[in-house]
Amino acid sequence: MSISLRVLKWALTLACTAGAVIALADINTPLRLTLTPLFLLVVPGAAVIGLLRDRDPLAAPSVGVAASLVVNVFLATAMLTFDAWSPRAGVATIAVLGGFVYVLRLLYRGSGSVQTEQGVKSR
């Protein structure tokens, strides 16, 4: 992985984290209008892309963008349906969902090194 791509990933992670903290702490700043939606759109997509990281290079980002939009629309619809609209609750829900998918990825994919048994014959 090149240095510029690594720096871009860390900058995006920092911006998303700042957006979540700003929304959860209810800090009134002009950056809130940019960083909070960035968090809401990037986190679900990045979580799904992490699950599909060794698939087709075009399919993983496409599915990630679609999943991000679906999750956010479903969350907004559910919050409006149950008359529970709250930006802080929406950010917290997306954070919990992203964390859940990250843990799922760690359990499913492991550390990235797949070990298979060598020399086992099938009967």
N, C-alpha and C positions, 0 to 999 in steps of 0.2 A: 504494500500500500504506500503510495507516494506521500510525501510530507504535506503537500497542499491539500490532498483529500482528507488526511488525518486532522489538519487544522480546521478545515471546513466542518467536519463532523463534530469536533469539540466546540466550535463556535455555535453551531446549531443546537447542540445539547445545552450549552450555557444559556442561549437565548430562550429555549423552551423552558428550562428550569426557572429562569427569571420571570417568564410569563406566568408560570404556575404560582410562584411565590407572591407575585404582585396581585394576582386574582384572589388567592386564599387569604392573604393578609389585608385585602381591601385597601390597597395603597392607591391613591388617586394621582396618577401621573400620565402624561401623554403617551408614554411607552406602553401603557396597558392596552391601548387600541391596536397595537401591532403585535406585541409579544404573546398576549393571551390567545388570540385566534391562531397564532403560529403554533402554540402548544397544542391546542385542540385539534388542529389538522395534521400535525406531524407525528404525534405520539402513536395513535392507532395505526397509521400507515407504516411507521418504522417498526412497530411490533410485528405486524404481519409480514413485512419484508424480511425481518429476522428469521421468521419461521420458514420462509421460502428461499433462503439465501443461495442454495446451490441448484436452483431450478433455472429455467430459461431466463436469461438476463433481461428480456423485455417483459416477460410475464410477471415476475415478482414485483416490480414497481407499479405495473398496471393494476394488479390485484391489491397492492398496498394502498394506492390512491382510492380505488373503489371502496375498499373496506373502511378507510378513514371517513369518506363521505357517508357511507351507510351507517356507521356507528354514530356519527354526529347527528345525522337526521333522525335516527331512531331515538337517540337520547333526548333531542329537543322535542320530538313528538310526544314521547312518554312524559316529559316534564310538563308540557302544556296540557296533555290529557288529564293528568292527575292534579292539575292546578298547583304545581310545586316548582314554578320557575325560579331558579336561583343560579346565577353564574358561578358562584362558589361551589355549589353542589355539582354542577356540570363539570367543572375542572377537577374536583375531587373524584368524581366517577370515572372520568377519562384516565386520571392518574392511577387509580386502583385497577382499572381494566388493562392499562399498559403494563403495570407491574405484574398482574396475573399472567399475561401473555409472555412476559419476559421469563418468569419462573417456569412456565410451561415449556418455553424454548430450551431453558437450561436442562429440564428433566428429559425432554424428548431428544434433544440433540447432544446432550452431554457437553464435554469440553471441546468437541470438534474432532477428536481423534476416535475413529471407529476401530475397534479391535474385533477381529473375527477369529474363530478357531481354525487352525491350520491342520491339514491332514485328516480331517474327519470325512469318512466315506458314508454316503447315504446308502440305505439298504433297500 
